[in-house]
Amino acid sequence: MSFTQRHLLGIEPLHPLEITQLLDLAETYVELNRSTAKHAAVLAGLTQINMFFEASTRTQASFELAGKRLGADVMNMQVGHSSVKKGETLIDTALTLNAMHPDLLVVRHPSSGAVNLLSEKVNCAVLNAGDGRHEHPTQALLDALTIRRKKGRLHRLVVAICGDIAHSRVARSNLLLLGKMENRVRLVGPPTLMPAGVAEFGCEVFDDMAAGLEGADVVMMLRLQKERMDGAFIPSEREFFHRYGLDSEKLSRARPDAIVMHPGPMNRGVEIDGLIADDINRSVIQEQVEMGVAVRMAAMDLLAQNLRRDRLKAALREA
Ligand code: NCD
């Protein structure tokens, strides 16, 4: 057993062997999810609370399905309807929930670091479903599983991550994961959308799509995160599409067997041409969604095993 984490807060603390173990377990859940009876009792008796302080469609649905398929009692906290609206702090909300004895807490929050802070205040396993611009570990893991299945390996690949890198937690988690697994990562986008200090991650930076996509095995497109922009980062969406939007001409620079990815939600005609997104020979966007459920099942399964072990140890110490 190499997965030693108590929480899944980011890719940063993970060892490559932990990543591989999680992906291997996720493979078994891909099979389960494709069968008619999609149930395993590994989380039976456990309570999972999903707390989303930011809008989400696929991530929340995916965590909910993952928990239900593994037999957990799943509750979705509608944060918009809760006391948070009345000014209760994140920590107060967490302590209130903690008193209900959850075992798994899935949290999405607009502030970077909020989920880490929360994990210090509760006594259950916390999974980061995206915090500000910081990390979105399950997205990087589902991307990794998709790549590994499509390319037959998860090392020595050239991966181009394109578009709004500066505001993207998906880019950050992917960069960390792909780096740990010894791939060559290229960041492609306008200088205004590149984070400061990007060089320290050891990746190549391009502001030209043709050069950045040359010979790539994987082309990962990102959404323009308009909600995180507090000024004009691009001249116009039309101009952005012209220079950085993925169309067949730009994609022709990548390897002929290159796959196209996007975490969703997509802005068709802004960062990606709808025809490419729907091209079943190139786009693996639907597979990413499918892998998302399996990866979240694997993550919760491993964390629940460690939680049970820690609680047993604590009980033995007290006895
Ligand atoms: C991403 C997110 O929320 O960080 N979406 C997702 O989880 N599927 C990317 C995005 O919002 O653009």
Residues whose N, C-alpha, C, O or C-beta is under 5 A from the ligand:
A	BS01	NCD	T59 G130 H136 V170 R223 P263 G264 P265
